[in-house]
Amino acid sequence: MEMRFFLKDSSGKDSTIYGYVTINGKKVKFTTGEKCKTADWQKGELKQLSTTKEIRNRLAVLKADIDEFCNKSTDLTPNKLTAFVQAQIKGEKMDDIAYLVNQFLAEKSQTVTEATIAQVKAALANFIGFKKGLQLADINNSLGASFTASLKSSGLGESTVNKYLKNVKVFLNWLYQNDHTQVNYAKYFKFMKLSEQPIYALTLDELSLLENSEIDNKKLERIRDIFLFSCYTGLRHSDVKQVKRENVFEGQLILKQQKTRQYVSIPLMSEAQAILEKYNYSLQISNQKANAYLKDLFKALEMNRQILTSKGTKKLSDVISFHCGRKTFCTTALISGMQSDIVKQISGHKKDDVFQRYVAFAEQTKQNEMQKMSRSARHLKIG
């Protein structure tokens, strides 16, 4: 292992001091958080001046800490080293929760997507910020319950609260499994019991309206087409965004789902194939903009059917999101008579209890439609 310091920019009056460590022939660069006068720097180090003594001492301590960390690490990676250096610069101790979180994230980033890391960071930031100076010894049943209550009172939905709790529990389990603590503190964080959320999906009439509407706005036309692609394939928006030409082979869309990390094989309808060709196999748009544009589209088309949600009855145009495309695929396919096992294979649903809700929803929808055909219902309508 080799470690050296260097100036980021030596052309100005002052410059930031950076460092690098060579691990297996690869340089890992990092900022030391120190600055010096450019004139005080010579041949890769600070000059031996009284004005540079404090900085030289801090750099010497940092170098010694990094040397010790690298020598003790049996599975040293660039991410782990960067997290350690950042903790040292911030003055965090090896047993500080903030330092341990950095180590956990560095390891986690090797195996999960950036989107997942962002969700984990958000959950752990809430956890660290919940109590000033939080220490592992502070964690007990009372703190776990208080943390859950604070998440719920912040306006987060039940499922989102549970996602935050899941990430906190994964972190605490990691601490226990890696001998950072003798107590598995994850046991103090209990998942909320979820109330069953109403399912809503587009009706066949609404789907037809989307397909056949003339849209002058190019932005809304694009979002309509991308949303329809989700309705035709059952893909989540995170998966729709990653579709490329090479994912299509002999009429099949073969893709590794980001959420489950499992492959799905989806027979492409001609309508879905046409959308891919229209946009040259690129259906990119950010999640936040996608849902905002989708609401604009539904309002423009006056798609305002009343929807039962967990927070009461709302207009479809106010609650529509890209995930409704996936729901629409599942329910439409089931209503149309596709076998549930095949729908499940295409959608990639892993949990039977979640998928069975779509089956029940589809069966109820079919019953409702059949009721409209009954003689008494037609008589009332005519009268």
MOFENNOR-V459354 format. One record per residue. N is the residue number from 1. RES is the residue in one small letter. PSI is psi in whole degrees, -180 to 180 (NA if undefined). Layout:
N;RES;PSI
N;RES;PSI
This chain:
1;m;134
2;e;137
3;m;135
4;r;160
5;f;154
6;f;163
7;l;137
8;k;-42
9;d;116
10;s;11
11;s;-18
12;g;-175
13;k;-43
14;d;157
15;s;154
16;t;139
17;i;124
18;y;166
19;g;165
20;y;148
21;v;135
22;t;116
23;i;115
24;n;43
25;g;-2
26;k;130
27;k;128
28;v;111
29;k;150
30;f;155
31;t;144
32;t;-11
33;g;2
34;e;149
35;k;153
36;c;166
37;k;135
38;t;-35
39;a;-19
40;d;2
41;w;132
42;q;128
43;k;48
44;g;14
45;e;166
46;l;144
47;k;152
48;q;80
49;l;156
50;s;-30
51;t;-16
52;t;1
53;k;-47
54;e;-42
55;i;-42
56;r;-39
57;n;-43
58;r;-39
59;l;-37
60;a;-41
61;v;-44
62;l;-44
63;k;-42
64;a;-41
65;d;-43
66;i;-41
67;d;-47
68;e;-44
69;f;-45
70;c;-39
71;n;-31
72;k;-21
73;s;127
74;t;-20
75;d;55
76;l;131
77;t;159
78;p;-40
79;n;-41
80;k;-40
81;l;-44
82;t;-43
83;a;-40
84;f;-46
85;v;-44
86;q;-40
87;a;-41
88;q;-41
89;i;-37
90;k;-6
91;g;20
92;e;144
93;k;162
94;m;-25
95;d;6
96;d;143
97;i;-40
98;a;-42
99;y;-45
100;l;-36
101;v;-43
102;n;-42
103;q;-43
104;f;-46
105;l;-38
106;a;-41
107;e;-42
108;k;-35
109;s;-14
110;q;-19
111;t;-8
112;v;169
113;t;164
114;e;-37
115;a;-41
116;t;-42
117;i;-39
118;a;-41
119;q;-41
120;v;-44
121;k;-42
122;a;-43
123;a;-45
124;l;-28
125;a;-40
126;n;-41
127;f;-49
128;i;-38
129;g;-6
130;f;-39
131;k;126
132;k;131
133;g;30
134;l;129
135;q;158
136;l;-35
137;a;-17
138;d;-15
139;i;124
140;n;-175
141;n;-41
142;s;-44
143;l;-40
144;g;-44
145;a;-40
146;s;-40
147;f;-44
148;t;-43
149;a;-38
150;s;-37
151;l;-45
152;k;-40
153;s;-16
154;s;-4
155;g;1
156;l;145
157;g;164
158;e;-45
159;s;-35
160;t;-41
161;v;-44
162;n;-33
163;k;-42
164;y;-46
165;l;-39
166;k;-45
167;n;-37
168;v;-43
169;k;-39
170;v;-43
171;f;-46
172;l;-35
173;n;-40
174;w;-42
175;l;-46
176;y;-44
177;q;-25
178;n;18
179;d;28
180;h;-17
181;t;153
182;q;-6
183;v;133
184;n;93
185;y;-9
186;a;-26
187;k;-18
188;y;-2
189;f;109
190;k;134
191;f;147
192;m;145
193;k;119
194;l;134
195;s;143
196;e;124
197;q;135
198;p;140
199;i;136
200;y;142
201;a;165
202;l;143
203;t;168
204;l;-36
205;d;-42
206;e;-38
207;l;-43
208;s;-40
209;l;-44
210;l;-44
211;e;-37
212;n;-5
213;s;138
214;e;120
215;i;120
216;d;-30
217;n;117
218;k;-37
219;k;-46
220;l;-32
221;e;-42
222;r;-44
223;i;-34
224;r;-46
225;d;-41
226;i;-40
227;f;-42
228;l;-36
229;f;-38
230;s;-39
231;c;-30
232;y;-20
233;t;-21
234;g;12
235;l;143
236;r;159
237;h;-35
238;s;-28
239;d;-35
240;v;-41
241;k;-26
242;q;3
243;v;132
244;k;168
245;r;-39
246;e;-10
247;n;-12
248;v;124
249;f;118
250;e;48
251;g;3
252;q;138
253;l;115
254;i;120
255;l;144
256;k;117
257;q;136
258;q;-40
259;k;-48
260;t;-15
261;r;22
262;q;150
263;y;143
264;v;150
265;s;118
266;i;119
267;p;127
268;l;123
269;m;156
270;s;-34
271;e;-39
272;a;-41
273;q;-40
274;a;-38
275;i;-43
276;l;-45
277;e;-36
278;k;-37
279;y;22
280;n;42
281;y;33
282;s;107
283;l;42
284;q;136
285;i;144
286;s;152
287;n;-45
288;q;-46
289;k;-36
290;a;-48
291;n;-35
292;a;-45
293;y;-35
294;l;-42
295;k;-41
296;d;-42
297;l;-49
298;f;-34
299;k;-40
300;a;-34
301;l;3
302;e;43
303;m;83
304;n;28
305;r;141
306;q;128
307;i;133
308;l;120
309;t;176
310;s;-16
311;k;22
312;g;-172
313;t;131
314;k;162
315;k;144
316;l;-41
317;s;-19
318;d;-22
319;v;-7
320;i;137
321;s;170
322;f;-26
323;h;-20
324;c;-26
325;g;-44
326;r;-43
327;k;-40
328;t;-41
329;f;-50
330;c;-49
331;t;-40
332;t;-43
333;a;-43
334;l;-42
335;i;-34
336;s;-6
337;g;4
338;m;139
339;q;139
340;s;-36
341;d;-38
342;i;-42
343;v;-42
344;k;-38
345;q;-42
346;i;-45
347;s;-25
348;g;18
349;h;132
350;k;-28
351;k;125
352;d;-38
353;d;-35
354;v;-47
355;f;-36
356;q;-25
357;r;-35
358;y;-40
359;v;-46
360;a;-40
361;f;-43
362;a;-41
363;e;-41
364;q;-39
365;t;-43
366;k;-41
367;q;-42
368;n;-41
369;e;-39
370;m;-35
371;q;-33
372;k;-23
373;m;-9
374;s;153
375;r;-42
376;s;-39
377;a;-40
378;r;-36
379;h;-44
380;l;-39
381;k;-40
382;i;-42
383;g;NA
